[in-house]
């Protein structure tokens, strides 16, 4: 008679599971390439694709329908919403490039339906701000865009190739940043504004304003964008009048705000006023 203890296969499996580290939470409908690494503590949602040689670290949550191409690195704490598409060689949720950062569990949150093209770098926040870098929904980040710590990007933005956002930058909804635009830390980029390629922004950009140059200067409003959004000729005329008040009458910003507040109270004019009031670095002129 053998002295070896007999153990059934099911008992052995339970024993191994009991001493195994926490497993990743991968939805049964998700498709993860065998060469990809999904660390324990990550959560992969329904109908997600994870390509070959991709790394997804602990504390990462990937929402339903998201497609992650090959050779992507995603580190946590990071939350990705639904139906995002991240292309190869992007680094998402990495520790920030701030010398004050000391390993705190700061976060990155990305909304739904974003396209993040090849080689983009998006860093988590710092405790010196809100502990958070955030990107809204329906944005297009073209190849090699950099979004630094504590940035807040709104919805429906187009950020073209090689744009670099320094730390704490705020980008309003539907803004368009042309290729190779660089934005100084703490700048605010207003909703529906637009920068030309190779623009260097050192000051805030009010809503609707078009800018170009190094250093950037204001060059009218994004009237073509207004027409595409269905703005009436009357509304465009009123916004054109606003531009002249801010930039053509020699007024200080506070004086221009007073003039704008005396105009007909329209949501678009109020959006412009709010962007002027929120400026902390002075506006691009």
Residue, then its C-alpha position, 0 to 999 in steps of 0.5 A: x500500500x502506497x503512503x502517497x495521499x490520493x488527490x482528485x483532479x478537481x481538488x488539485x485544481x482548487x488547491x492551485x487556484x487558492x494559491x494563485x495570484x488574483x486573475x484579470x477579469x476578462x469578459x468571455x466575449x473579449x478577444x485577447x491575443x495569446x501574446x498579449x499580457x493582461x495583468x491581475x487586477x485589470x478588467x476587460x469588458x464585453x467585446x473588447x479586442x486586445x492585439x498581439x504584444x500589448x500590455x495591460x497593467x493592474x488597475x486598468x478598466x477597458x470598456x465594451x467594444x474597445x479595440x486595442x491594436x498591437x504593441x500598446x502599453x496601458x497602465x493604471x489606474x486608468x479607465x477607458x470607456x466604450x468603443x475606443x480605438x487605440x493604435x499601435x505603439x501608444x503609451x496610455x496611463x504611464x507615470x507623468x514626467x513631473x519631477x515632483x511625482x512620487x508614485x502616487x496612484x493618480x488616474x487617467x480617465x478616457x470617455x467613449x468613441x475616441x480614436x487614439x492613433x499611433x505613438x500617442x503618449x497620455x500620462x496620468x495626473x499629479x497630486x498637485x492638481x486633481x490627481x487626474x488627466x481626463x479625455x472626453x468622448x468622440x475625440x481624434x488624437x492623430x499620430x504622436x500626440x502627447x497629452x501631459x499630466x493633469x490635462x483635461x480634453x473635452x469632447x469632439x476635439x481634433x488634435x493633429x499629428x505631433x501636437x504637444x500639450x504640457x501639464x495642466x492644459x485645458x482644451x474645450x469642446x470641439x477645438x482643433x489643434x493643427x499639426x505640431x502645435x505646442x501648448x504651454x503648461x496651464x493654458x486654456x484652449x477655448x471651445x470651437x477654437x482652432x490653431x494652425x500648424x506649428x503654432x506655439x501657444x503661450x497664453x489662453x485662447x478664447x472660444x472660437x478664436x483662430x490662432x497661428x504663429x510663434x508666439x501665437x497671435x489671433x487671426x479672426x474666428x473659426x467662421x467656417x466651422x460656425x457655418x458647418x455647425x449651422x450657425x445663422x448669418x445673424x449669429x455669425x455677424x454678432x460673433x464677428x462684432x464680438x471679435x472686433x470688441x475684443x481685438x480691434x478697439x484697444x480695450x483691456x480684457x475686462x473692458x471688453x467683457x463689460x461690452x460683451x455683457x451688454x450685448x444680447x444674451x446668447x449662449x454662444x456669446x456667453x461661452x466666449x465671455x466665460x472663456x475670457x473670464x476664466x483666463x489666468x495667463x492672459x489671452x492670445x492677441 
